[in-house]
Amino acid sequence: MTTSYPMNDGNSAYSYFNNSQRQKELIDASKDMVRDAIIGKLDVEEKYHNIILEFQVFFSDHVENDFNTLFRSFPYASRVLGSFHGRLFPSQSIHFAHSSCAIHWLSKIPKELLDEKSPTWNKGLIHYGTSNIDVVNAYIAQFEKDMEIFFNTRAEEIVPG
Ligand SMILES: C[S@@+](CC[C@H](N)C(=O)[O-])C[C@H]1O[C@@H](n2cnc3c(N)ncnc32)[C@H](O)[C@@H]1O
């Protein structure tokens, strides 16, 4: 089972809402790329000239996270709960998917990092900045597995073509 670590909810001094300026900068920096990808995917100018387009937007995160603050900002939003390391949407139902500051989260800690008798024991650390190469490789291997699952599941959900 996946363990999730929810962001601090609400609007207090220590909330995610008030401590995510860097994420906002990254979202702002990617806006043009996202807009171009949506226009390209929907072929908006060619096919839908003079037609009012309707969009449905889903936000996905773990169930424990604070969606209420999000919904106050985006009343049109819907939520999809669950892990992006598994299926979230029906087959071929999504035209465009965007992950914002999230896919670097691993599905789990590689188990050898928690084994005190293993050469890859990470001494209780949650980072590998000062760890040996075996620890780094264990994180890389987990990331590769997670990314393969992430892209395969999204590929099933995206409308082809
Ligand atoms: C740094 S926050 C980014 C939140 C938001 N997407 C943004 O751009 O501000 C990372 C988010 O990824 C979520 N997350 C981590 N692993 C996840 C998973 N396997 N499935 C769904 N959400 C996940 C966390 O719960 C957390 O809310």
The ligand as a Gaussian input file, in Angstrom:
#p B3LYP/6-31G(d) Opt

LIG

0 1
 C        5.014000      19.565000      -4.353000
 S        3.334000      19.027000      -4.309000
 C        2.697000      19.717000      -5.846000
 C        1.222000      19.980000      -5.725000
 C        0.578000      20.647000      -6.953000
 N        0.516000      19.684000      -8.057000
 C        1.302000      21.897000      -7.345000
 O        1.761000      21.994000      -8.485000
 O        1.383000      22.813000      -6.521000
 C        3.489000      17.302000      -4.771000
 C        2.158000      16.620000      -4.710000
 O        2.261000      15.336000      -5.309000
 C        1.365000      14.495000      -4.625000
 N        1.724000      13.103000      -4.891000
 C        2.876000      12.476000      -4.558000
 N        2.855000      11.196000      -4.969000
 C        1.636000      11.027000      -5.587000
 C        1.033000       9.904000      -6.201000
 N        1.654000       8.735000      -6.290000
 N       -0.211000      10.066000      -6.723000
 C       -0.853000      11.268000      -6.652000
 N       -0.313000      12.377000      -6.074000
 C        0.913000      12.239000      -5.541000
 C        1.567000      14.880000      -3.162000
 O        0.479000      14.431000      -2.366000
 C        1.660000      16.385000      -3.272000
 O        0.415000      17.007000      -3.103000

